[in-house]
Amino acid sequence: MDRLLLLDAVRNLEAMGTGQGAFAWQHGVAQFNALLADAKLQLAGRHDIQALRPFETVNIVSRDVFRDAVKRLRTALELRPPQAIAEFLNDTAVVNAKASSVGRDISELREAANLGLAKTTLLLCGMIAEALLIERHPDQTDRGPGLAKLVVQARAQKLFGSDTLSHLDTLIQYRDLIHPRAQIRNRIEPNESRVESALTALRLLLGELNARDVRFKPVK
């Protein structure tokens, strides 16, 4: 469940009411526990969400306590994007990249990051990084070398700083999430922390590309 759908589900849970009399409805409590588990998984770096606890039983939960828990989860999910995401959305380097052929992908990435679509954001970061590198590569084939080979070549030719290259290595792993079993095999769960890491990688790359004319040398 992506972040936008998760927020809508919590809002609907709150709108349906929390119960009658002194206790909350059992199905509502069960739904809350499931939604909270998803929120904790997606937003691993959010201490306000990690601090919330699921209810150990669903049949003797105080209605007021349940109402408070649902409200706290909804409020937490409604917070603006974290600083790393907000900085990316307003970064001048990102704006300058719109002149590139990946301008449409940059706009889609900004929207996905703002909505909290974690897996989409991770995949787009890798795709955009690959496209930006291919623009500066002499390869003219239909597919190109691929992100992994581009990063290896960039490291060999010392095109970028070591921190930028290290972050691009992470994007290579995230790029693999396009394959159905890669997420399970690599134990990479799309969440807010990994979104911040991916956006940082892209910001570093964009900064270096905008600062100077980076070009790959032909491989002999």
C-alpha positions as CSV (number, residue, x, y, z in Angstrom):
1,M,0.0,0.0,0.0
2,D,1.6,3.3,-1.0
3,R,1.7,6.2,1.4
4,L,-1.2,8.1,-0.2
5,L,-3.5,5.1,-0.1
6,L,-2.4,4.4,3.5
7,L,-3.3,7.9,4.6
8,D,-6.7,7.6,2.9
9,A,-7.3,4.3,4.7
10,V,-6.5,5.8,8.1
11,R,-8.8,8.8,7.4
12,N,-11.6,6.4,6.4
13,L,-11.1,4.4,9.6
14,E,-11.4,7.6,11.6
15,A,-14.4,8.8,9.7
16,M,-16.3,5.5,10.2
17,G,-16.3,6.1,13.9
18,T,-14.5,4.4,16.7
19,G,-17.2,2.4,18.4
20,Q,-20.2,2.5,20.7
21,G,-20.2,2.8,24.5
22,A,-16.9,2.5,26.3
23,F,-15.1,0.2,23.9
24,A,-13.9,0.4,20.3
25,W,-15.1,-1.8,17.5
26,Q,-13.0,-5.0,17.2
27,H,-12.7,-4.8,13.4
28,G,-11.6,-1.2,13.6
29,V,-8.9,-2.1,16.1
30,A,-7.7,-4.9,13.8
31,Q,-7.6,-2.5,10.9
32,F,-5.6,0.0,12.9
33,N,-3.1,-2.6,13.8
34,A,-2.6,-3.6,10.2
35,L,-2.4,0.0,9.0
36,L,0.1,0.9,11.7
37,A,2.3,-2.1,10.8
38,D,2.4,-0.8,7.2
39,A,3.2,2.7,8.3
40,K,6.1,1.5,10.5
41,L,7.5,-0.5,7.6
42,Q,7.3,2.4,5.1
43,L,8.4,5.1,7.4
44,A,11.3,3.5,9.3
45,G,12.9,6.8,10.1
46,R,9.9,8.5,11.6
47,H,10.1,8.3,15.4
48,D,6.6,9.6,15.9
49,I,5.2,6.7,14.0
50,Q,7.6,4.1,15.4
51,A,6.6,5.2,18.9
52,L,3.0,4.1,18.3
53,R,2.1,0.6,19.5
54,P,-0.4,-1.8,18.2
55,F,-3.2,-3.1,20.5
56,E,-2.4,-6.5,22.0
57,T,-6.1,-7.4,21.9
58,V,-9.0,-6.2,19.8
59,N,-11.9,-6.8,22.1
60,I,-11.3,-4.7,25.2
61,V,-9.8,-1.5,23.9
62,S,-11.1,1.8,25.4
63,R,-12.9,3.8,22.8
64,D,-11.1,7.0,23.8
65,V,-7.7,5.4,23.7
66,F,-8.4,4.0,20.3
67,R,-9.7,7.3,19.0
68,D,-6.5,9.0,20.2
69,A,-4.3,6.4,18.5
70,V,-6.1,6.7,15.1
71,K,-5.9,10.5,15.3
72,R,-2.1,10.3,16.1
73,L,-1.4,8.0,13.2
74,R,-3.5,10.1,10.8
75,T,-1.8,13.3,11.9
76,A,1.7,11.7,11.5
77,L,0.9,10.6,8.0
78,E,-0.3,14.1,7.0
79,L,3.0,15.7,7.9
80,R,4.9,17.4,5.1
81,P,7.7,15.5,3.4
82,P,10.9,15.1,5.5
83,Q,13.8,17.6,4.9
84,A,15.7,15.5,2.4
85,I,12.6,15.1,0.2
86,A,11.6,18.7,0.6
87,E,15.1,19.9,-0.3
88,F,15.0,17.8,-3.4
89,L,11.6,19.1,-4.5
90,N,13.0,22.7,-4.3
91,D,16.6,22.1,-5.4
92,T,17.8,24.4,-8.2
93,A,19.9,21.5,-9.5
94,V,16.7,19.6,-10.1
95,V,15.1,22.5,-11.8
96,N,18.1,22.9,-14.1
97,A,17.9,19.2,-15.1
98,K,14.5,19.9,-16.7
99,A,16.4,21.2,-19.7
100,S,17.6,17.6,-20.2
101,S,15.6,14.9,-22.0
102,V,14.7,13.5,-18.6
103,G,12.7,16.6,-17.6
104,R,9.4,14.7,-17.7
105,D,10.8,12.0,-15.5
106,I,12.1,14.6,-13.0
107,S,8.5,16.0,-12.8
108,E,7.1,12.5,-12.2
109,L,9.7,11.9,-9.6
110,R,8.9,15.1,-7.7
111,E,5.2,14.1,-7.6
112,A,6.0,10.5,-6.5
113,A,8.3,11.7,-3.7
114,N,5.8,14.3,-2.5
115,L,3.0,11.6,-2.4
116,G,5.3,9.2,-0.5
117,L,5.3,6.5,-3.3
118,A,8.4,4.8,-2.1
119,K,9.0,2.1,-4.7
120,T,8.1,4.4,-7.6
121,T,10.6,7.0,-6.3
122,L,13.4,4.5,-5.9
123,L,12.9,3.2,-9.4
124,L,12.7,6.6,-11.0
125,C,15.8,7.8,-9.2
126,G,17.8,4.9,-10.8
127,M,16.2,5.4,-14.2
128,I,16.9,9.2,-14.2
129,A,20.5,8.6,-13.0
130,E,21.1,6.2,-15.8
131,A,19.5,8.5,-18.4
132,L,21.7,11.5,-17.2
133,L,24.8,9.4,-17.5
134,I,23.9,8.0,-20.9
135,E,23.5,11.6,-22.2
136,R,27.2,12.0,-21.5
137,H,28.4,8.7,-22.8
138,P,29.6,8.0,-26.4
139,D,27.6,4.7,-26.6
140,Q,24.9,5.1,-29.3
141,T,23.3,1.7,-29.0
142,D,19.6,1.3,-28.3
143,R,20.0,0.0,-24.7
144,G,23.2,1.6,-23.6
145,P,25.6,0.1,-21.0
146,G,23.2,0.1,-18.1
147,L,23.5,1.9,-14.7
148,A,25.9,-0.6,-13.1
149,K,28.4,-0.5,-16.0
150,L,28.1,3.3,-16.2
151,V,29.0,3.7,-12.5
152,V,31.9,1.3,-12.9
153,Q,33.2,3.3,-15.8
154,A,32.6,6.6,-14.0
155,R,34.6,5.3,-11.0
156,A,37.5,4.1,-13.3
157,Q,37.6,7.5,-15.1
158,K,37.2,9.4,-11.8
159,L,34.3,11.5,-13.1
160,F,32.6,12.1,-9.7
161,G,33.5,12.4,-6.1
162,S,33.7,9.3,-4.0
163,D,30.6,10.1,-2.0
164,T,28.6,10.5,-5.2
165,L,29.8,7.2,-6.6
166,S,29.0,5.4,-3.3
167,H,25.4,6.8,-3.4
168,L,25.1,5.7,-7.1
169,D,26.1,2.2,-6.0
170,T,23.0,2.2,-3.8
171,L,20.8,3.3,-6.8
172,I,22.0,0.2,-8.7
173,Q,20.5,-2.0,-6.0
174,Y,17.3,0.0,-6.0
175,R,17.1,-0.2,-9.8
176,D,16.9,-4.0,-9.4
177,L,13.5,-3.6,-7.7
178,I,11.9,-3.6,-11.1
179,H,12.3,-7.4,-10.9
180,P,9.4,-9.1,-8.9
181,R,11.6,-11.2,-6.6
182,A,14.5,-8.7,-6.1
183,Q,12.8,-7.0,-3.1
184,I,12.7,-10.3,-1.3
185,R,16.0,-11.6,-2.4
186,N,17.9,-8.4,-1.6
187,R,15.9,-7.6,1.6
188,I,15.3,-4.1,0.3
189,E,11.9,-2.8,1.6
190,P,11.0,0.6,0.0
191,N,10.6,3.0,2.8
192,E,11.2,6.7,3.7
193,S,14.8,6.2,4.7
194,R,15.7,4.6,1.4
195,V,13.8,7.3,-0.5
196,E,15.9,9.9,1.2
197,S,19.1,7.9,0.3
198,A,18.0,7.6,-3.3
199,L,17.1,11.3,-3.6
200,T,20.4,12.3,-2.0
201,A,22.2,10.2,-4.7
202,L,20.4,11.9,-7.4
203,R,21.0,15.4,-5.9
204,L,24.7,14.7,-5.7
205,L,24.9,13.5,-9.3
206,L,22.9,16.5,-10.5
207,G,25.1,18.9,-8.6
208,E,28.2,17.5,-10.2
209,L,26.7,17.5,-13.7
210,N,25.6,21.1,-13.4
211,A,28.9,22.3,-11.9
212,R,31.0,21.1,-14.8
213,D,30.9,19.4,-18.2
214,V,31.2,15.8,-17.4
215,R,31.8,13.4,-20.3
216,F,32.7,9.8,-20.5
217,K,35.9,8.9,-22.4
218,P,35.6,6.2,-25.0
219,V,36.7,2.8,-23.8
220,K,39.5,1.4,-25.8
